[in-house]
Amino acid sequence: MSKPSDQEIFLTKQYQNATNLNARGNLHAWFRTNPYGWFRWVFDHFDLPVQSRVLELGCGPAGLWRENLYRIPAGWKIVLSDFSPGMIQAAKQNLIDTGQGFEFKVVDAQSIPYKNENFEAVIANHMLYHVPDREKSITEIYRVLKPGGKFFAATNGQGHIKEINDLRSQWVPKLAAEDRNKMTSDEFTLENGAVQIKPPFHRVQVDVYEDALEVTEAEPLLAYILSVDSCEKLETNTREVKALKAFLEKEVAEKGSIHITKSTGIFISSKSI
């Protein structure tokens, strides 16, 4: 067995449970300027037959389904999968009281354990930029889709949360540099993702979600910044964190809010019939 790469170790730690993801999700949920939420907007794109098998890769804590529970057609059979067993456990806990018959499975998106032409839809919501061999994963997705089946891949644009990245570079520059060497979010973006999907998919449509953040509290923004893995090395009372917290509190007090740019959307493609 080959030794895990720095990126694989980083992702395993980062997503061993839902804590870090929840810290980031809370910031978007609490301070978004678009009143129509992301998960509802994504679900609006699922124009599928009433009888469909649906696979989500990288489901995380299953927020997409929790927020759209009463919109799910009775004829859909949904498989929620993630590379992280901790995320699958979180997804189960979030859906345990819903009465819906979800299937849960630990899955590597580079080797999907289902037969050819098995699903009407595959969903990859903000996860393809984490996959080391994206070409292999996209080939696998194409394989398990039925002819005419749809692939939905959400991702960010290059300018997404640039103000947060600037804050990290300014206040914890050494750790921010380490993270840039491990994260791969710039390798699958709204700007370059369509080119990667087109082989084997021939047509790729992109729809952009218009939103931004106006953050009126320092603590949730600090929690977001500290949720990035390398910042675990920082204690909350260290000089860097205390200085960053003071800066954020001052910005909110003087300006009323901190503006954060968002750039995110979804690619939609179909398997040829």
C-alpha positions as CSV (number, residue, x, y, z in Angstrom):
1,M,0.0,0.0,0.0
2,S,1.4,3.4,-1.0
3,K,2.1,6.0,1.6
4,P,-0.7,8.7,1.8
5,S,0.2,12.0,0.3
6,D,0.2,15.2,2.3
7,Q,-3.1,16.2,0.6
8,E,-4.7,12.8,1.6
9,I,-3.6,13.2,5.2
10,F,-4.8,16.8,5.2
11,L,-8.3,15.8,3.9
12,T,-8.6,12.8,6.3
13,K,-8.0,15.1,9.2
14,Q,-10.0,18.0,7.9
15,Y,-13.1,15.8,7.3
16,Q,-12.9,13.1,9.9
17,N,-16.1,14.6,11.3
18,A,-18.5,17.5,10.5
19,T,-17.0,20.0,12.9
20,N,-14.9,22.0,10.5
21,L,-17.5,21.8,7.7
22,N,-20.2,23.0,10.1
23,A,-18.1,26.0,11.1
24,R,-17.8,27.1,7.5
25,G,-21.4,26.2,6.7
26,N,-22.7,28.3,9.6
27,L,-20.9,31.5,8.3
28,H,-22.6,31.0,4.9
29,A,-26.0,30.3,6.4
30,W,-26.0,33.1,8.9
31,F,-24.6,36.0,6.8
32,R,-25.6,35.3,3.2
33,T,-27.1,38.2,1.2
34,N,-29.2,35.9,-1.0
35,P,-32.3,34.9,1.0
36,Y,-32.8,31.8,-1.2
37,G,-30.5,29.3,0.3
38,W,-27.8,27.4,-1.5
39,F,-29.2,23.9,-0.9
40,R,-32.7,24.8,-2.1
41,W,-31.1,26.4,-5.2
42,V,-29.1,23.3,-6.0
43,F,-32.1,21.1,-5.6
44,D,-34.0,23.2,-8.0
45,H,-31.7,21.9,-10.8
46,F,-32.6,18.2,-10.2
47,D,-35.1,17.8,-13.1
48,L,-35.2,14.0,-12.9
49,P,-37.8,11.2,-13.5
50,V,-40.1,10.5,-10.6
51,Q,-38.5,7.0,-10.5
52,S,-34.8,7.7,-10.1
53,R,-31.7,6.3,-8.5
54,V,-29.5,9.1,-7.3
55,L,-25.9,9.0,-6.0
56,E,-24.3,11.8,-4.1
57,L,-20.5,11.7,-3.8
58,G,-19.0,13.6,-0.8
59,C,-22.4,14.0,0.9
60,G,-20.8,15.4,4.1
61,P,-23.4,15.8,6.9
62,A,-26.3,15.6,4.3
63,G,-27.4,19.2,4.4
64,L,-28.6,19.1,0.8
65,W,-31.2,16.5,1.8
66,R,-32.0,17.7,5.2
67,E,-33.0,21.1,3.8
68,N,-35.1,19.6,1.0
69,L,-36.6,16.7,2.8
70,Y,-40.2,17.4,1.8
71,R,-39.3,18.0,-1.9
72,I,-37.9,14.5,-2.5
73,P,-40.1,12.5,-4.8
74,A,-41.3,9.2,-3.3
75,G,-39.9,7.3,-6.2
76,W,-36.3,8.4,-5.7
77,K,-33.8,5.9,-4.3
78,I,-30.9,8.0,-2.9
79,V,-27.4,6.7,-2.0
80,L,-25.4,9.1,0.2
81,S,-21.7,8.4,0.0
82,D,-18.5,10.0,1.4
83,F,-14.8,9.1,1.6
84,S,-15.0,9.8,5.3
85,P,-16.7,7.3,7.7
86,G,-17.2,10.2,10.1
87,M,-19.2,12.2,7.5
88,I,-21.3,9.2,6.8
89,Q,-22.1,8.9,10.5
90,A,-23.0,12.6,10.7
91,A,-25.3,12.1,7.6
92,K,-27.0,9.2,9.3
93,Q,-27.6,11.2,12.5
94,N,-29.0,14.2,10.6
95,L,-31.5,12.0,8.7
96,I,-32.3,9.3,11.3
97,D,-35.6,10.8,12.2
98,T,-36.8,11.6,8.7
99,G,-38.4,8.3,7.8
100,Q,-36.7,8.4,4.4
101,G,-35.0,5.3,3.0
102,F,-31.6,6.7,2.3
103,E,-28.7,4.3,1.7
104,F,-25.3,5.2,3.2
105,K,-22.0,4.1,2.0
106,V,-18.3,4.9,2.3
107,V,-17.1,5.5,-1.3
108,D,-13.9,6.6,-3.0
109,A,-15.1,8.7,-5.9
110,Q,-12.1,7.4,-7.9
111,S,-13.5,3.8,-7.7
112,I,-17.3,3.8,-7.4
113,P,-18.5,0.4,-6.3
114,Y,-21.6,0.2,-8.5
115,K,-22.3,-1.5,-11.8
116,N,-22.4,0.3,-15.2
117,E,-25.5,2.5,-16.0
118,N,-26.9,2.3,-12.5
119,F,-28.1,5.9,-11.7
120,E,-30.2,8.6,-13.2
121,A,-28.1,11.2,-11.5
122,V,-24.8,11.7,-9.7
123,I,-24.2,14.7,-7.5
124,A,-20.8,16.1,-6.5
125,N,-21.4,19.2,-4.3
126,H,-18.2,21.1,-3.7
127,M,-16.0,17.9,-3.6
128,L,-14.3,17.3,-6.9
129,Y,-11.5,19.7,-6.1
130,H,-10.5,17.3,-3.3
131,V,-10.2,14.3,-5.5
132,P,-6.5,13.5,-6.4
133,D,-7.3,11.8,-9.7
134,R,-10.2,13.9,-11.0
135,E,-10.1,12.5,-14.5
136,K,-10.5,8.9,-13.1
137,S,-13.4,10.1,-10.9
138,I,-15.3,11.8,-13.8
139,T,-14.8,8.6,-15.9
140,E,-16.3,6.6,-13.1
141,I,-19.2,9.0,-12.7
142,Y,-19.9,8.7,-16.5
143,R,-19.7,4.9,-16.2
144,V,-22.3,4.5,-13.5
145,L,-24.8,6.9,-15.1
146,K,-27.5,5.6,-17.3
147,P,-27.8,6.9,-20.8
148,G,-29.5,10.3,-20.5
149,G,-28.5,10.5,-16.8
150,K,-27.3,13.8,-15.4
151,F,-24.2,14.8,-13.5
152,F,-24.4,17.8,-11.2
153,A,-21.0,19.2,-10.0
154,A,-21.0,22.3,-7.8
155,T,-17.8,24.3,-7.2
156,N,-16.4,27.7,-6.5
157,G,-14.9,30.4,-8.7
158,Q,-11.3,31.7,-8.4
159,G,-12.4,34.8,-6.4
160,H,-14.5,32.9,-3.8
161,I,-14.0,34.1,-0.2
162,K,-10.8,36.0,-1.3
163,E,-11.2,38.3,1.7
164,I,-11.0,35.3,4.1
165,N,-7.9,34.0,2.3
166,D,-6.4,37.5,2.5
167,L,-7.0,37.6,6.3
168,R,-5.4,34.2,6.8
169,S,-2.4,35.3,4.7
170,Q,-2.0,38.5,6.7
171,W,-2.5,37.1,10.2
172,V,-1.3,33.5,10.0
173,P,1.0,33.7,6.9
174,K,3.1,30.6,7.7
175,L,0.1,28.3,8.2
176,A,-1.8,29.8,5.2
177,A,1.2,29.0,3.0
178,E,1.2,25.4,4.3
179,D,-2.5,25.1,3.5
180,R,-2.1,26.4,0.0
181,N,0.4,23.5,-0.6
182,K,-2.2,21.0,0.5
183,M,-5.5,22.3,-0.7
184,T,-6.5,21.9,-4.4
185,S,-9.6,24.1,-4.6
186,D,-8.1,26.1,-7.4
187,E,-7.7,23.0,-9.6
188,F,-11.5,22.6,-10.3
189,T,-13.3,25.9,-10.5
190,L,-16.1,27.6,-12.4
191,E,-13.4,28.9,-14.7
192,N,-11.7,25.6,-15.6
193,G,-14.2,22.9,-14.5
194,A,-16.1,22.5,-17.8
195,V,-13.0,21.6,-19.7
196,Q,-12.3,18.8,-17.2
197,I,-15.9,17.4,-17.4
198,K,-16.3,17.5,-21.2
199,P,-14.2,14.4,-21.7
200,P,-16.3,12.1,-21.5
201,F,-19.3,14.4,-21.3
202,H,-19.9,16.4,-24.5
203,R,-22.1,19.3,-23.3
204,V,-21.7,21.1,-20.0
205,Q,-23.9,23.9,-18.8
206,V,-23.0,26.2,-15.9
207,D,-25.4,28.1,-13.6
208,V,-24.0,30.7,-11.2
209,Y,-25.4,31.3,-7.7
210,E,-25.5,35.0,-6.9
211,D,-24.5,35.7,-3.3
212,A,-22.1,37.4,-0.9
213,L,-21.6,37.5,2.9
214,E,-22.0,40.5,5.1
215,V,-20.5,39.3,8.4
216,T,-21.7,41.3,11.4
217,E,-20.1,39.2,14.1
218,A,-16.4,38.5,14.6
219,E,-16.7,35.1,16.3
220,P,-18.2,33.1,13.4
221,L,-15.7,34.5,11.0
222,L,-12.8,33.6,13.4
223,A,-14.3,30.1,13.7
224,Y,-14.3,29.8,9.9
225,I,-10.7,30.8,9.7
226,L,-9.7,28.5,12.5
227,S,-11.6,25.6,10.9
228,V,-8.9,25.1,8.3
229,D,-6.7,22.2,9.4
230,S,-3.4,23.9,10.0
231,C,-4.9,26.4,12.4
232,E,-5.5,23.5,14.8
233,K,-1.9,24.1,15.7
234,L,-2.9,27.5,17.0
235,E,-4.3,27.8,20.5
236,T,-7.2,30.3,20.8
237,N,-5.1,32.5,23.2
238,T,-2.0,32.7,20.9
239,R,-0.7,36.1,19.8
240,E,-1.8,35.6,16.2
241,V,-5.3,34.5,17.0
242,K,-5.8,37.2,19.6
243,A,-4.6,39.9,17.2
244,L,-6.9,38.6,14.4
245,K,-9.9,38.5,16.7
246,A,-9.2,42.1,17.8
247,F,-8.9,43.1,14.2
248,L,-12.2,41.5,13.2
249,E,-14.0,43.0,16.2
250,K,-12.7,46.4,15.3
251,E,-13.7,46.1,11.7
252,V,-17.3,45.1,12.7
253,A,-17.5,47.9,15.2
254,E,-16.3,50.5,12.8
255,K,-17.9,49.3,9.5
256,G,-21.0,47.4,10.8
257,S,-20.0,44.4,8.7
258,I,-17.2,42.6,6.9
259,H,-17.9,42.0,3.2
260,I,-16.9,38.6,1.8
261,T,-17.1,37.9,-1.9
262,K,-18.7,34.6,-3.0
263,S,-18.3,32.9,-6.4
264,T,-20.1,29.6,-6.7
265,G,-22.2,27.6,-9.0
266,I,-23.1,24.3,-10.6
267,F,-22.1,22.4,-13.8
268,I,-24.9,20.3,-15.4
269,S,-24.1,17.7,-18.0
270,S,-25.8,14.6,-19.4
271,K,-24.6,11.2,-20.6
272,S,-25.2,10.7,-24.3
273,I,-28.1,8.4,-25.2
